[in-house]
Amino acid sequence: MVGVRSIKASLSPDKDLYYSIKNIFGFYPGNIFLYKLAFRHRSAAEELTNGVKVSNERLEYLGDAVLGSIIADYLFKKFPLKDEGFLTEMRSKIVSRDQLNKLSVKLGFEDLIRSNSDIYHKSKSAMGDAFEAFVGALYLDKGYMPTKKIILNRVVKVHYDIDELENTQLNFKSKLIEWSQKEKQEIDFHLLQEVGSGHKKQYKVEILLNKQAIATAQDYSIKGAEKIAAEKACKYLEKKLGHDI
């Protein structure tokens, strides 16, 4: 089978992409169209006959969810005694836009992305977006378990120092407040309600941006709920703005 795929790659007009993926991740693509789409930045979107523009944004959406699931499962098993707050923060460190941007540079994705260079270079998230889109393409092409194996063995275990990340501080609340002050935006943390009682009591917190709710979270402490909500708010803003905050 590998021989057949190698021959197919060598005869394809997309052989450079076939070989790049093989060299980086150790496999030949099945459906090369998915990977071509994963590396098509929205600035180079292809317009179909019905007016719909096709880029890697839908694959990015899918890849974000698949990557989050893979990393959550990996951390859950690696740190069996750590609580949900720790696991959430570690996952955030691994899949943060800044980390994914740096990872994509290391993987050589910049040479694979198709874009309108002027628009592309103004986007601080394009590299990380392409990696998430690639994960989405990989999932559709190979399925969940092969995707999980490739991401863990070829990415996480090669390009991440988990011990170093564990000791890196990541404070989304401070990051959000600093951004709001810099951009002159109004950010408020609002306690919505207390759920349950006694040792089972939880606190539901809402974050407002200029009086509009952008994130909510629930935890066993107000501080914990604010922390989780702040992470959601940061991710929401970075997606909306197209760059890190």
Backbone bond lengths (Angstrom), bond angles and torsions (degrees), N, CA, C in turn:
res aa  C-N    CA-C-N  psi(-1)  N-CA   C-N-CA  omega(-1)  CA-C   N-CA-C  phi
1 M - - - 1.470 - - 1.519 111.26 -
2 V 1.350 116.61 -42.41 1.455 120.31 179.81 1.522 110.13 -62.01
3 G 1.372 116.19 -39.74 1.452 120.43 178.70 1.508 111.98 -61.70
4 V 1.341 117.29 -41.70 1.457 122.36 178.57 1.518 110.22 -62.82
5 R 1.346 116.10 -43.31 1.462 119.50 -179.72 1.517 111.48 -66.89
6 S 1.330 116.43 -35.52 1.453 120.55 178.42 1.528 110.79 -64.82
7 I 1.323 116.28 -41.65 1.463 121.08 177.97 1.525 110.34 -65.83
8 K 1.340 116.06 -42.99 1.467 121.06 178.75 1.517 110.10 -59.42
9 A 1.343 116.05 -42.43 1.461 120.66 -179.91 1.517 111.42 -63.74
10 S 1.337 115.60 -41.98 1.471 120.09 -176.03 1.516 112.35 -68.28
11 L 1.336 117.24 -24.65 1.458 121.70 -178.41 1.528 112.86 -95.62
12 S 1.323 116.71 -6.78 1.458 120.98 -175.32 1.533 111.79 -83.29
13 P 1.339 116.94 145.27 1.472 119.53 173.73 1.536 111.30 -66.03
14 D 1.334 115.69 -15.14 1.463 121.08 178.11 1.527 111.42 -102.41
15 K 1.334 116.37 28.61 1.466 119.10 -174.20 1.527 112.88 -61.75
16 D 1.330 117.89 -30.85 1.465 119.75 178.69 1.525 110.84 -62.73
17 L 1.334 116.67 -39.77 1.458 120.35 178.66 1.526 110.38 -70.34
18 Y 1.323 117.23 -41.84 1.463 121.02 175.74 1.527 110.37 -53.70
19 Y 1.335 115.62 -50.81 1.467 120.11 -175.43 1.535 111.97 -69.63
20 S 1.326 116.92 -34.44 1.468 119.96 178.20 1.527 110.88 -63.09
21 I 1.327 116.01 -45.49 1.466 120.20 179.83 1.522 110.39 -66.71
22 K 1.320 117.00 -39.65 1.460 121.02 177.57 1.532 110.63 -61.29
23 N 1.331 117.20 -44.64 1.458 121.37 -177.72 1.525 112.37 -68.21
24 I 1.328 116.76 -36.98 1.467 120.58 -176.52 1.527 111.53 -81.12
25 F 1.330 116.42 -43.41 1.467 120.12 -170.33 1.523 114.93 -114.69
26 G 1.327 117.38 -8.14 1.458 119.41 174.59 1.511 116.18 84.65
27 F 1.324 118.78 16.64 1.468 119.87 178.28 1.531 109.83 -145.05
28 Y 1.326 115.19 156.50 1.463 120.60 173.41 1.534 108.34 -93.93
29 P 1.320 117.85 135.37 1.470 120.21 176.86 1.521 111.44 -61.30
30 G 1.330 115.23 148.57 1.454 120.12 171.93 1.513 108.81 -87.29
31 N 1.328 116.06 -60.44 1.467 122.54 178.84 1.530 108.54 -101.52
32 I 1.320 116.65 94.41 1.469 121.02 -175.15 1.521 111.87 -63.57
33 F 1.338 117.56 -26.33 1.468 121.13 -179.90 1.524 111.37 -57.42
34 L 1.327 116.43 -39.09 1.464 120.13 -178.77 1.523 111.34 -61.61
35 Y 1.313 116.60 -39.89 1.456 120.82 -177.59 1.528 110.98 -75.91
36 K 1.328 116.44 -34.57 1.467 119.53 174.37 1.531 109.68 -61.40
37 L 1.323 115.65 -40.67 1.456 120.55 178.77 1.525 110.94 -67.74
38 A 1.322 117.03 -37.81 1.469 121.43 -179.38 1.521 111.59 -61.24
39 F 1.320 116.91 -29.62 1.462 120.41 -178.57 1.527 112.78 -100.30
40 R 1.329 116.85 13.95 1.466 120.64 176.80 1.527 109.03 -96.93
41 H 1.299 116.50 103.46 1.464 122.05 178.60 1.530 109.99 -66.59
42 R 1.326 116.23 152.11 1.465 119.33 -176.45 1.534 112.48 -60.53
43 S 1.329 117.27 -23.25 1.471 119.86 178.20 1.518 111.70 -68.77
44 A 1.336 117.04 -17.06 1.463 121.84 178.34 1.526 110.47 -117.14
45 A 1.321 116.23 28.60 1.465 121.37 -177.44 1.525 110.72 -58.74
46 E 1.330 115.78 139.95 1.463 122.37 178.84 1.519 108.85 -92.54
47 E 1.319 116.08 126.98 1.462 120.17 -178.81 1.521 110.24 -90.39
48 L 1.344 115.50 126.01 1.453 121.19 179.57 1.524 109.98 -84.80
49 T 1.324 116.18 174.44 1.464 120.73 -175.95 1.527 112.32 -63.97
50 N 1.328 117.59 -27.13 1.472 119.85 -179.75 1.522 112.31 -88.40
51 G 1.335 117.06 7.79 1.457 121.06 177.24 1.512 115.07 91.03
52 V 1.337 117.15 -7.83 1.458 121.28 179.04 1.527 109.74 -73.81
53 K 1.336 116.37 134.16 1.452 121.08 178.97 1.534 109.68 -98.92
54 V 1.336 115.41 130.74 1.464 121.18 -175.00 1.528 109.99 -107.52
55 S 1.329 115.31 124.43 1.463 121.22 176.00 1.524 107.54 -142.16
56 N 1.323 116.56 -164.76 1.464 119.64 -177.48 1.526 113.93 -88.00
57 E 1.327 118.20 8.83 1.460 120.04 -172.95 1.528 113.30 -66.97
58 R 1.328 117.86 -38.98 1.470 119.38 178.59 1.528 110.66 -67.25
59 L 1.333 117.08 -41.25 1.463 120.53 177.18 1.531 110.77 -65.02
60 E 1.317 115.98 -35.12 1.471 120.42 177.52 1.531 110.02 -61.19
61 Y 1.321 116.43 -43.76 1.466 121.64 178.12 1.523 111.00 -58.88
62 L 1.329 116.12 -46.13 1.466 120.81 -179.70 1.528 110.82 -67.26
63 G 1.333 116.15 -45.68 1.459 120.63 -178.29 1.510 113.13 -62.39
64 D 1.316 116.79 -35.09 1.466 121.48 177.53 1.524 110.39 -58.67
65 A 1.336 116.07 -45.02 1.472 120.81 -179.66 1.528 111.45 -68.98
66 V 1.325 117.23 -42.82 1.472 120.86 -179.19 1.526 110.44 -65.85
67 L 1.328 116.59 -45.05 1.468 120.62 179.67 1.519 110.90 -61.84
68 G 1.330 116.62 -43.49 1.463 120.12 178.48 1.514 112.20 -59.71
69 S 1.333 116.84 -39.52 1.462 121.98 178.88 1.527 111.41 -65.99
70 I 1.329 116.43 -43.84 1.466 120.82 -179.25 1.525 110.84 -63.35
71 I 1.323 116.45 -45.78 1.464 120.72 -178.20 1.526 110.61 -68.42
72 A 1.327 117.50 -38.78 1.468 120.85 178.40 1.531 110.38 -61.18
73 D 1.327 117.22 -44.70 1.462 121.88 179.33 1.536 110.66 -64.12
74 Y 1.325 116.40 -43.60 1.470 121.79 179.29 1.534 111.37 -59.94
75 L 1.330 116.81 -47.17 1.461 121.08 -178.28 1.527 111.48 -69.55
76 F 1.322 116.69 -37.47 1.472 120.89 179.25 1.519 110.66 -58.23
77 K 1.325 116.41 -40.58 1.465 121.34 -178.50 1.529 111.91 -81.96
78 K 1.319 117.80 -31.57 1.462 121.32 -178.13 1.524 111.54 -74.35
79 F 1.337 116.48 -33.49 1.470 121.37 -177.70 1.532 110.11 -121.58
80 P 1.332 118.05 73.26 1.467 121.36 -173.99 1.526 115.17 -66.22
81 L 1.323 118.19 -16.89 1.461 120.64 -177.15 1.532 113.35 -106.33
82 K 1.312 116.97 0.08 1.461 120.58 -178.42 1.528 110.97 -87.66
83 D 1.348 115.40 149.72 1.464 119.66 -177.35 1.532 111.78 -84.24
84 E 1.323 114.38 176.65 1.470 121.04 -174.90 1.525 111.96 -62.96
85 G 1.336 116.77 -35.97 1.461 120.21 179.80 1.523 112.09 -62.48
86 F 1.326 115.90 -43.60 1.461 120.88 178.88 1.529 110.58 -63.75
87 L 1.336 116.58 -45.94 1.468 121.09 -178.39 1.526 111.11 -63.11
88 T 1.333 116.01 -39.99 1.466 120.68 179.04 1.521 110.93 -63.55
89 E 1.334 115.72 -43.34 1.465 119.47 -179.10 1.526 111.28 -67.52
90 M 1.330 117.01 -40.84 1.470 120.08 178.50 1.525 111.01 -63.37
91 R 1.316 116.27 -42.14 1.464 119.26 178.16 1.525 110.26 -61.37
92 S 1.317 116.08 -40.65 1.464 120.55 179.55 1.521 111.33 -62.91
93 K 1.330 116.59 -38.13 1.462 120.17 178.99 1.526 111.35 -64.71
94 I 1.330 116.21 -37.01 1.460 120.55 -177.05 1.521 112.01 -75.60
95 V 1.333 117.13 -39.07 1.472 119.66 -174.11 1.523 112.86 -105.67
96 S 1.334 117.94 14.17 1.466 119.90 177.98 1.523 109.76 -60.89
97 R 1.322 116.47 153.74 1.463 120.44 -178.95 1.523 110.86 -59.19
98 D 1.316 116.73 -40.01 1.459 120.44 -179.99 1.531 111.04 -62.07
99 Q 1.332 117.10 -44.84 1.463 121.27 179.38 1.526 111.23 -64.18
100 L 1.320 116.75 -43.39 1.469 119.88 -178.51 1.527 111.45 -68.46
101 N 1.325 116.76 -34.10 1.464 119.57 175.33 1.527 110.50 -62.26
102 K 1.335 116.18 -47.59 1.464 121.11 -179.67 1.531 110.59 -64.18
103 L 1.329 116.03 -40.67 1.455 120.79 179.03 1.520 111.25 -60.96
104 S 1.322 116.84 -44.22 1.459 121.10 -178.71 1.520 111.75 -63.53
105 V 1.321 116.51 -35.59 1.466 119.99 176.55 1.527 109.52 -64.22
106 K 1.341 116.30 -44.87 1.470 120.57 179.86 1.526 111.52 -61.84
107 L 1.318 116.34 -35.26 1.462 121.05 -178.34 1.532 112.31 -78.58
108 G 1.321 116.71 -11.92 1.464 120.07 179.93 1.515 114.37 84.56
109 F 1.338 116.82 22.77 1.466 119.94 -177.12 1.527 113.07 -65.99
110 E 1.313 117.35 -24.80 1.460 119.80 -177.08 1.529 111.58 -58.80
111 D 1.326 116.42 -31.34 1.466 120.66 179.36 1.521 112.58 -78.26
112 L 1.333 116.91 -12.39 1.459 120.66 -176.39 1.530 112.97 -101.41
113 I 1.334 116.31 -21.31 1.465 120.55 -174.63 1.529 111.29 -75.08
114 R 1.319 115.61 133.16 1.468 122.30 174.64 1.522 108.16 -100.00
115 S 1.338 116.03 127.10 1.462 118.43 -174.63 1.522 111.27 -157.85
116 N 1.334 114.00 167.01 1.451 121.68 164.53 1.522 104.71 -83.41
117 S 1.311 117.42 109.54 1.469 121.14 -168.18 1.522 113.76 -55.56
118 D 1.347 117.88 -38.66 1.463 119.98 -177.55 1.521 111.69 -63.48
119 I 1.330 116.30 -45.99 1.468 120.74 -179.65 1.519 110.00 -72.36
120 Y 1.329 116.01 -42.51 1.463 121.11 -177.23 1.521 112.05 -58.69
121 H 1.316 117.50 -45.17 1.459 120.23 -175.54 1.526 112.72 -71.90
122 K 1.322 117.27 -13.04 1.461 120.10 175.21 1.525 111.18 -85.61
123 S 1.319 116.23 -13.89 1.471 120.93 -179.15 1.520 110.32 -90.82
124 K 1.318 116.58 117.01 1.462 121.39 -178.72 1.530 112.34 -81.22
125 S 1.333 116.45 -7.67 1.465 119.41 -176.74 1.526 113.31 -110.03
126 A 1.339 117.59 0.23 1.463 120.88 -171.86 1.520 113.10 -59.56
127 M 1.341 117.54 -39.26 1.458 120.56 -178.12 1.532 110.65 -66.56
128 G 1.326 116.42 -46.92 1.461 120.13 178.55 1.516 112.10 -65.26
129 D 1.331 116.11 -37.07 1.470 120.41 177.09 1.525 110.15 -60.48
130 A 1.334 116.24 -40.82 1.471 120.55 -179.44 1.522 111.18 -65.10
131 F 1.336 116.67 -36.41 1.465 117.94 178.55 1.531 110.35 -66.15
132 E 1.322 117.37 -43.86 1.463 119.55 177.81 1.522 110.78 -61.91
133 A 1.325 116.88 -40.10 1.464 120.51 177.95 1.526 110.51 -63.86
134 F 1.332 116.37 -38.54 1.466 120.17 177.12 1.533 110.35 -61.60
135 V 1.332 117.38 -42.13 1.468 120.82 178.40 1.528 109.82 -62.08
136 G 1.328 116.52 -39.80 1.460 120.14 176.75 1.516 111.97 -62.08
137 A 1.335 116.72 -42.82 1.467 121.33 177.97 1.521 110.98 -64.57
138 L 1.320 115.96 -42.94 1.469 121.35 179.69 1.528 110.71 -61.50
139 Y 1.315 116.45 -42.31 1.468 121.51 179.15 1.540 111.13 -62.15
140 L 1.330 116.96 -44.75 1.461 120.45 -179.88 1.531 111.42 -68.54
141 D 1.325 116.35 -32.85 1.461 121.45 -176.73 1.521 112.41 -79.84
142 K 1.328 117.21 -42.13 1.466 120.84 -171.09 1.528 114.85 -114.22
143 G 1.337 118.24 -19.23 1.460 120.14 -176.08 1.520 111.91 98.15
144 Y 1.320 115.85 170.92 1.466 120.43 -171.90 1.522 113.24 -67.99
145 M 1.339 118.64 -49.98 1.460 120.68 -173.64 1.534 112.79 -64.62
146 P 1.347 119.69 -45.01 1.466 118.82 174.57 1.530 112.59 -61.66
147 T 1.339 116.19 -37.36 1.463 120.14 177.83 1.524 110.36 -62.39
148 K 1.322 115.90 -45.32 1.460 120.86 179.18 1.524 110.97 -59.61
149 K 1.315 117.17 -44.62 1.467 121.76 -179.20 1.522 111.20 -63.01
150 I 1.321 117.13 -44.20 1.460 121.29 -178.91 1.524 111.22 -66.69
151 I 1.319 117.14 -44.37 1.468 120.69 -178.87 1.529 111.16 -64.49
152 L 1.314 116.83 -42.65 1.470 119.15 -179.23 1.527 111.77 -71.43
153 N 1.322 117.28 -46.51 1.470 120.45 -174.42 1.525 114.12 -79.10
154 R 1.327 116.41 -33.07 1.468 119.98 -175.33 1.520 113.52 -100.75
155 V 1.334 116.34 -15.18 1.468 119.12 -177.01 1.526 111.65 -119.25
156 V 1.329 116.34 -66.24 1.465 119.96 -173.61 1.528 111.93 -61.35
157 K 1.321 117.46 -49.79 1.467 120.86 -175.18 1.534 113.17 -75.39
158 V 1.329 116.20 -14.91 1.465 120.20 -179.32 1.532 111.85 -99.94
159 H 1.318 116.46 -40.81 1.462 120.13 -170.24 1.527 115.24 -108.78
160 Y 1.323 118.70 -0.56 1.459 120.79 179.97 1.522 110.77 -121.35
161 D 1.315 116.22 139.57 1.459 122.57 170.92 1.527 106.50 -103.96
162 I 1.326 116.45 95.81 1.463 121.22 -173.83 1.527 111.53 -63.05
163 D 1.333 117.18 -38.23 1.467 119.82 178.97 1.526 111.21 -62.77
164 E 1.316 115.87 -40.43 1.470 119.58 178.65 1.520 110.81 -66.88
165 L 1.335 116.43 -42.53 1.457 120.01 178.46 1.521 111.99 -62.44
166 E 1.337 115.73 -35.31 1.463 120.33 -179.84 1.526 110.84 -60.72
167 N 1.322 116.60 -32.23 1.463 121.20 -177.85 1.518 113.30 -93.61
168 T 1.337 116.25 1.69 1.466 120.77 178.23 1.526 109.64 -88.79
169 Q 1.302 116.05 129.43 1.454 120.24 -179.66 1.530 110.74 -82.60
170 L 1.304 115.97 135.96 1.463 121.14 -179.91 1.522 107.93 -135.77
171 N 1.332 116.37 109.07 1.458 120.88 -175.36 1.525 109.15 -117.57
172 F 1.334 115.25 97.72 1.458 120.06 -176.81 1.527 112.00 -68.56
173 K 1.330 117.28 -32.65 1.459 119.66 -179.35 1.521 110.24 -64.36
174 S 1.337 116.71 -45.77 1.464 120.36 178.79 1.529 110.53 -63.80
175 K 1.331 115.50 -40.79 1.461 120.75 179.67 1.524 110.53 -61.03
176 L 1.318 116.31 -42.78 1.464 121.80 -179.02 1.525 111.00 -66.70
177 I 1.314 116.73 -43.76 1.465 121.18 -179.55 1.525 110.69 -66.19
178 E 1.329 116.76 -42.26 1.470 120.62 178.70 1.524 110.74 -61.83
179 W 1.336 116.15 -42.06 1.470 120.13 178.04 1.529 110.32 -62.29
180 S 1.334 117.77 -44.93 1.467 121.45 -177.02 1.530 111.00 -63.45
181 Q 1.326 116.35 -37.67 1.468 119.72 179.03 1.525 111.06 -68.94
182 K 1.333 115.31 -41.75 1.462 120.59 -179.70 1.524 111.12 -64.95
183 E 1.344 116.47 -41.31 1.462 121.59 -176.53 1.528 113.02 -92.01
184 K 1.336 116.02 2.08 1.465 121.52 -179.47 1.538 111.99 57.27
185 Q 1.336 114.20 46.31 1.463 122.04 177.28 1.539 107.96 -110.23
186 E 1.310 115.38 150.31 1.470 119.90 -178.96 1.528 110.74 -94.98
187 I 1.328 116.79 117.93 1.464 122.93 178.12 1.518 109.28 -114.92
188 D 1.332 116.56 130.74 1.467 121.93 177.50 1.523 110.25 -130.98
189 F 1.344 116.11 138.61 1.459 123.04 172.90 1.525 106.79 -103.54
190 H 1.322 115.44 121.29 1.468 120.01 -173.35 1.525 110.59 -124.09
191 L 1.324 116.54 125.54 1.465 121.16 175.61 1.520 108.89 -76.59
192 L 1.331 117.07 113.24 1.462 121.36 -177.12 1.520 112.24 -79.22
193 Q 1.337 116.17 -48.75 1.460 119.22 -177.65 1.520 111.73 -166.43
194 E 1.313 115.03 162.68 1.455 122.23 172.92 1.521 107.27 -107.12
195 V 1.336 115.89 129.89 1.456 121.25 -175.49 1.526 109.69 -113.09
196 G 1.341 117.52 127.67 1.459 120.55 -179.71 1.514 112.09 82.11
197 S 1.336 114.94 -169.83 1.460 119.52 -178.80 1.525 110.05 -150.98
198 G 1.326 115.85 167.04 1.459 120.93 178.83 1.515 111.92 62.38
199 H 1.342 115.99 -141.33 1.467 119.95 -178.13 1.523 112.66 -72.87
200 K 1.348 116.45 -9.22 1.467 120.13 178.62 1.535 112.66 -95.91
201 K 1.322 116.05 0.81 1.464 119.33 -177.20 1.535 110.90 -64.58
202 Q 1.338 115.45 136.19 1.453 121.49 174.98 1.529 109.55 -126.24
203 Y 1.318 115.20 159.28 1.460 121.96 -177.74 1.520 109.70 -119.66
204 K 1.320 115.48 131.28 1.461 120.94 179.18 1.524 108.97 -105.30
205 V 1.329 115.58 122.37 1.463 121.79 -175.92 1.523 110.35 -116.74
206 E 1.324 115.36 144.48 1.462 122.57 178.37 1.525 108.98 -122.53
207 I 1.334 116.01 140.90 1.462 120.53 175.59 1.520 108.38 -109.94
208 L 1.332 115.07 129.47 1.455 121.77 -178.98 1.521 109.90 -110.77
209 L 1.312 116.09 133.69 1.458 122.19 173.58 1.520 106.69 -113.47
210 N 1.331 115.09 112.55 1.468 120.54 -176.84 1.535 110.84 51.67
211 K 1.332 114.22 46.38 1.481 123.96 176.54 1.530 113.97 75.47
212 Q 1.344 118.08 0.52 1.460 121.26 179.36 1.531 109.98 -107.20
213 A 1.345 116.59 131.71 1.465 121.22 -179.10 1.526 110.23 -69.03
214 I 1.343 116.50 130.41 1.461 120.50 178.15 1.534 112.35 -122.72
215 A 1.349 117.06 -12.31 1.467 118.83 179.86 1.521 110.37 -164.04
216 T 1.340 115.92 145.76 1.462 121.84 173.68 1.524 108.86 -135.54
217 A 1.326 116.06 155.25 1.465 120.81 177.69 1.525 108.94 -158.59
218 Q 1.325 115.17 157.72 1.457 121.82 -178.67 1.519 109.78 -132.36
219 D 1.340 116.82 136.30 1.462 120.55 -178.76 1.526 108.76 -155.33
220 Y 1.338 115.80 174.73 1.462 121.07 -177.48 1.522 112.96 -79.10
221 S 1.315 117.37 -4.74 1.464 121.72 173.93 1.521 108.44 -140.48
222 I 1.332 116.22 154.05 1.464 119.73 178.43 1.525 109.72 -62.80
223 K 1.331 115.62 -40.93 1.462 120.80 179.97 1.534 110.84 -60.56
224 G 1.324 115.43 -43.17 1.456 119.56 179.66 1.514 112.14 -65.23
225 A 1.335 116.59 -41.22 1.467 120.96 179.36 1.523 110.76 -65.31
226 E 1.330 116.57 -40.28 1.466 120.51 178.38 1.531 110.82 -63.86
227 K 1.318 115.71 -38.97 1.461 121.30 -179.13 1.532 110.97 -62.78
228 I 1.329 116.00 -46.70 1.468 120.55 -179.31 1.529 110.53 -67.76
229 A 1.346 116.16 -41.97 1.467 120.31 179.73 1.520 111.01 -65.08
230 A 1.335 116.80 -38.07 1.469 120.69 179.65 1.518 111.07 -64.03
231 E 1.346 116.21 -38.52 1.466 119.38 176.85 1.525 110.09 -62.00
232 K 1.332 116.95 -45.41 1.462 120.87 179.13 1.528 110.86 -61.15
233 A 1.338 115.70 -40.94 1.466 120.29 -179.04 1.527 111.24 -65.34
234 C 1.337 116.50 -42.08 1.467 120.49 178.64 1.528 110.47 -62.03
235 K 1.319 115.69 -44.03 1.457 119.57 -179.47 1.524 110.78 -65.16
236 Y 1.324 116.41 -40.75 1.467 121.16 177.90 1.525 110.91 -60.11
237 L 1.332 116.36 -46.06 1.458 120.45 -178.03 1.522 111.92 -67.33
238 E 1.334 116.88 -40.14 1.467 120.02 -179.75 1.521 111.41 -65.53
239 K 1.337 116.73 -36.33 1.470 120.28 176.20 1.524 110.18 -67.17
240 K 1.317 115.16 -42.80 1.472 120.58 -177.18 1.526 111.78 -68.11
241 L 1.320 116.26 -41.57 1.461 121.38 -176.40 1.524 113.16 -84.65
242 G 1.356 116.28 -23.44 1.451 120.49 -179.41 1.507 114.51 81.97
243 H 1.340 116.72 15.59 1.462 120.35 177.96 1.535 109.77 -159.28
244 D 1.320 116.33 167.44 1.455 120.50 178.07 1.517 110.64 -64.67
245 I 1.318 116.31 151.49 1.461 119.22 176.55 1.523 109.59 -102.53
